[in-house]
Amino acid sequence: MPYLSFSEQTIADFSDKNIDSLYSRGFLFTRVGKGHMYQTRSVRVDLSKFELSSENRRVLKKTEELLLKTTPLPHPAYDWHIHKMGHDFYKTKFGEKTFTANKLKELMTEEKNNFNLLLSYTVIPAQAGIQTTVDLDSHFRGDDNRGSVGYCICFETPELLHYCYPFYDIRDSGSAIPNIGLGMMLRAIIWSKEQGKKYVYLGSASRPSDTYKLQFAGVQWWDGARWSSNIEFLKSNLKIKNLHNFPF
């Protein structure tokens, strides 16, 4: 998968203040190596402006069985089934060499990378009271014995969450839970707002398939110099232009 990059750097200052500042200028952490960041057409949700739309509520309803659990990285009780699920997901979606099982395991088990949080999604039977965001925070406690159907490798500071590498069980969950990908992302946004964070970063917008990231209230994108809320302009350009030909 090609990535649009305005510039790159490797940082040595890992303070929250420095990292928050770099993210605010369109930089994102990568999987290349410790401290490596690239500046791109970053997409973020300003949580002070985020509210559930009718479409968001529809996705929550369709994925009401999903519960979110957070685990710090490196993972304290890692299991090989996690990277197998991730490798199968990326191989099916994007090709065999997109994301190796070894690289996925490294990101979740070793100190020499940029990611410090794993979101795990488990399934419970649908029940009353877990259908909107009102009481979701009290239910964000997965039961490890139930088995997880999806994960996202993330980076967080008190101010931000970078929702970076999501994957889920395509064989089972892809058909059993419609909209699972959006359901996972939406729950991460809700959780971040409830934790008092300011922004959720959703990666870059560089190809037509990235428009799904633009459906949230408060969404913004980095145009190379500033944050823009002109979402229709971005959508129209993503649909008609190759990422290497963008003028911004």
C-alpha positions as CSV (number, residue, x, y, z in Angstrom):
1,M,0.0,0.0,0.0
2,P,1.6,3.3,-1.0
3,Y,1.6,6.2,1.5
4,L,1.5,9.9,0.8
5,S,4.3,11.6,2.7
6,F,5.1,15.3,2.8
7,S,8.2,14.8,5.0
8,E,9.7,12.3,7.5
9,Q,11.7,12.5,10.6
10,T,12.9,10.3,13.5
11,I,12.5,11.8,16.9
12,A,14.5,11.4,20.1
13,D,12.2,13.5,22.3
14,F,9.3,11.2,23.3
15,S,7.6,13.6,25.7
16,D,3.8,13.9,25.4
17,K,4.2,17.6,24.6
18,N,6.5,17.0,21.7
19,I,4.5,14.2,20.2
20,D,1.2,16.1,20.6
21,S,2.8,19.0,18.8
22,L,4.0,16.8,15.9
23,Y,0.6,15.2,15.5
24,S,-0.9,18.7,15.5
25,R,1.2,19.4,12.4
26,G,0.1,16.3,10.4
27,F,2.8,13.8,11.6
28,L,1.9,10.3,12.5
29,F,3.9,7.5,14.0
30,T,4.8,4.6,11.7
31,R,5.8,0.9,12.0
32,V,9.2,1.6,10.4
33,G,11.1,2.0,13.6
34,K,11.2,3.7,17.0
35,G,10.6,7.4,16.7
36,H,9.9,7.4,13.0
37,M,7.1,9.7,11.9
38,Y,5.8,10.9,8.5
39,Q,3.8,14.0,7.7
40,T,0.8,13.1,5.6
41,R,-2.8,14.1,4.8
42,S,-3.7,13.1,8.3
43,V,-7.3,12.7,9.4
44,R,-8.5,13.5,12.9
45,V,-11.7,13.9,14.8
46,D,-11.9,17.0,17.1
47,L,-13.7,15.4,20.0
48,S,-15.0,18.8,21.2
49,K,-17.2,18.8,18.1
50,F,-18.0,15.1,17.9
51,E,-21.6,14.1,18.3
52,L,-23.4,10.9,17.2
53,S,-25.2,11.2,13.9
54,S,-28.1,9.0,12.9
55,E,-25.7,6.9,10.8
56,N,-23.4,6.5,13.8
57,R,-26.3,5.3,15.9
58,R,-27.3,2.8,13.2
59,V,-23.8,1.4,13.2
60,L,-23.8,1.1,17.0
61,K,-27.1,-0.7,16.9
62,K,-25.8,-3.2,14.3
63,T,-22.7,-3.8,16.3
64,E,-24.2,-3.7,19.8
65,E,-22.6,-7.0,20.7
66,L,-19.1,-5.5,20.6
67,L,-17.4,-4.5,23.8
68,L,-14.1,-2.6,24.0
69,K,-11.2,-3.5,26.3
70,T,-7.9,-1.7,26.5
71,T,-4.5,-3.3,27.2
72,P,-1.2,-1.5,27.5
73,L,1.7,-2.4,25.2
74,P,3.9,-4.3,25.3
75,H,1.2,-6.9,25.9
76,P,1.5,-8.6,29.3
77,A,-0.1,-11.9,28.3
78,Y,0.3,-12.1,24.5
79,D,-1.2,-14.9,22.5
80,W,-0.2,-15.9,19.0
81,H,-3.8,-16.0,17.8
82,I,-3.7,-12.2,17.8
83,H,-1.0,-11.8,15.1
84,K,-2.5,-14.7,13.2
85,M,-5.8,-12.8,13.0
86,G,-4.0,-9.7,11.9
87,H,-2.0,-11.4,9.3
88,D,-5.0,-13.1,7.8
89,F,-6.9,-9.8,7.8
90,Y,-4.2,-7.8,6.0
91,K,-3.4,-10.6,3.6
92,T,-7.1,-10.9,2.6
93,K,-7.7,-7.2,2.3
94,F,-4.4,-5.9,0.9
95,G,-2.2,-8.8,-0.2
96,E,0.3,-11.3,1.2
97,K,3.2,-9.0,2.0
98,T,1.2,-6.1,3.5
99,F,1.8,-7.0,7.1
100,T,3.8,-10.0,8.3
101,A,2.8,-11.9,11.4
102,N,6.2,-11.3,12.8
103,K,5.9,-7.5,12.4
104,L,2.5,-7.5,14.0
105,K,3.8,-9.5,17.0
106,E,6.8,-7.1,17.3
107,L,4.5,-4.1,17.5
108,M,2.5,-5.7,20.4
109,T,5.3,-7.3,22.4
110,E,8.5,-5.3,22.1
111,E,9.7,-1.9,23.4
112,K,11.4,-0.9,20.1
113,N,8.3,0.5,18.4
114,N,5.9,3.4,18.7
115,F,2.7,1.9,19.9
116,N,1.5,1.7,23.5
117,L,-2.1,0.6,23.5
118,L,-4.1,-2.4,22.2
119,L,-7.9,-2.1,21.8
120,S,-9.5,-5.5,22.0
121,Y,-13.1,-6.2,20.9
122,T,-15.1,-9.0,22.3
123,V,-18.6,-10.2,21.6
124,I,-21.4,-10.6,24.2
125,P,-25.1,-11.3,23.5
126,A,-27.1,-8.2,22.7
127,Q,-28.8,-6.9,25.8
128,A,-30.9,-3.8,26.7
129,G,-28.9,-0.8,27.8
130,I,-25.9,-1.3,25.4
131,Q,-27.5,0.2,22.4
132,T,-26.4,3.8,22.6
133,T,-23.4,5.7,24.1
134,V,-25.2,6.6,27.3
135,D,-23.9,3.7,29.3
136,L,-21.2,2.3,27.0
137,D,-18.2,3.3,29.2
138,S,-19.4,1.0,32.1
139,H,-19.5,-1.9,29.6
140,F,-16.1,-1.4,28.1
141,R,-14.7,-4.4,30.0
142,G,-14.2,-7.4,27.7
143,D,-14.1,-11.0,29.1
144,D,-10.9,-12.6,27.9
145,N,-12.6,-16.0,28.1
146,R,-15.1,-15.1,25.5
147,G,-12.4,-14.6,22.8
148,S,-11.8,-11.4,20.9
149,V,-13.1,-10.8,17.4
150,G,-11.0,-7.7,16.6
151,Y,-8.1,-5.5,17.7
152,C,-6.5,-2.2,16.9
153,I,-2.9,-1.3,17.6
154,C,-2.8,2.3,18.8
155,F,-0.7,5.1,20.2
156,E,-2.0,7.4,22.9
157,T,-1.1,10.3,25.1
158,P,-3.5,12.0,27.5
159,E,-4.5,14.3,24.7
160,L,-4.8,12.0,21.7
161,L,-5.5,8.5,20.4
162,H,-3.9,7.4,17.1
163,Y,-6.2,4.6,15.9
164,C,-3.6,3.0,13.7
165,Y,-3.7,-0.7,12.7
166,P,-7.2,-2.3,13.1
167,F,-7.9,-5.9,12.2
168,Y,-10.7,-8.4,12.8
169,D,-11.6,-12.0,12.2
170,I,-12.8,-11.9,8.6
171,R,-13.8,-15.6,8.6
172,D,-16.3,-15.3,11.4
173,S,-16.9,-11.7,12.4
174,G,-16.9,-10.2,9.0
175,S,-20.2,-11.9,8.2
176,A,-21.6,-12.3,11.7
177,I,-21.3,-8.7,12.7
178,P,-22.2,-6.2,9.8
179,N,-20.2,-3.0,9.9
180,I,-17.7,-4.4,12.4
181,G,-14.9,-2.2,11.1
182,L,-16.9,1.0,11.6
183,G,-18.3,-0.3,14.9
184,M,-14.8,-0.8,16.2
185,M,-13.6,2.7,15.1
186,L,-16.7,4.4,16.4
187,R,-16.3,2.8,19.9
188,A,-12.7,3.9,20.0
189,I,-13.8,7.5,19.3
190,I,-16.5,7.3,22.0
191,W,-14.0,5.8,24.5
192,S,-11.5,8.6,23.7
193,K,-14.0,11.3,24.3
194,E,-15.1,9.7,27.6
195,Q,-11.4,9.6,28.6
196,G,-11.1,13.4,28.1
197,K,-8.9,13.3,25.1
198,K,-9.0,16.1,22.5
199,Y,-8.4,14.2,19.2
200,V,-8.6,10.8,17.6
201,Y,-6.3,10.4,14.6
202,L,-7.5,7.9,12.0
203,G,-4.5,7.7,9.7
204,S,-4.2,9.4,6.3
205,A,-6.6,10.2,3.5
206,S,-4.7,9.2,0.3
207,R,-7.0,6.9,-1.7
208,P,-10.7,6.7,-2.6
209,S,-11.3,3.9,-0.1
210,D,-10.3,6.3,2.8
211,T,-13.5,8.3,2.6
212,Y,-15.0,6.1,5.3
213,K,-12.9,8.0,7.8
214,L,-14.7,11.2,6.9
215,Q,-18.2,10.5,8.2
216,F,-17.8,11.7,11.8
217,A,-18.8,15.0,13.2
218,G,-15.7,17.1,14.0
219,V,-13.5,15.4,11.3
220,Q,-10.6,17.5,9.9
221,W,-7.8,16.8,7.5
222,W,-4.2,18.2,7.2
223,D,-3.7,20.0,3.9
224,G,0.0,20.4,4.2
225,A,-0.1,23.7,6.1
226,R,-3.3,23.7,8.3
227,W,-6.3,21.7,9.4
228,S,-9.3,21.9,7.1
229,S,-12.9,21.0,7.6
230,N,-13.8,21.1,3.9
231,I,-14.7,17.4,3.7
232,E,-16.6,17.6,0.4
233,F,-13.5,19.1,-1.3
234,L,-11.4,16.2,0.0
235,K,-13.9,13.6,-0.9
236,S,-14.2,14.8,-4.5
237,N,-10.4,14.9,-5.0
238,L,-9.9,11.5,-3.5
239,K,-12.4,10.1,-6.0
240,I,-10.8,11.5,-9.1
241,K,-7.1,11.8,-8.5
242,N,-4.1,9.5,-7.9
243,L,-2.5,10.3,-4.5
244,H,0.8,11.2,-6.2
245,N,-0.9,13.9,-8.3
246,F,-2.6,15.8,-5.4
247,P,-1.6,19.5,-5.4
248,F,-2.0,19.6,-1.6
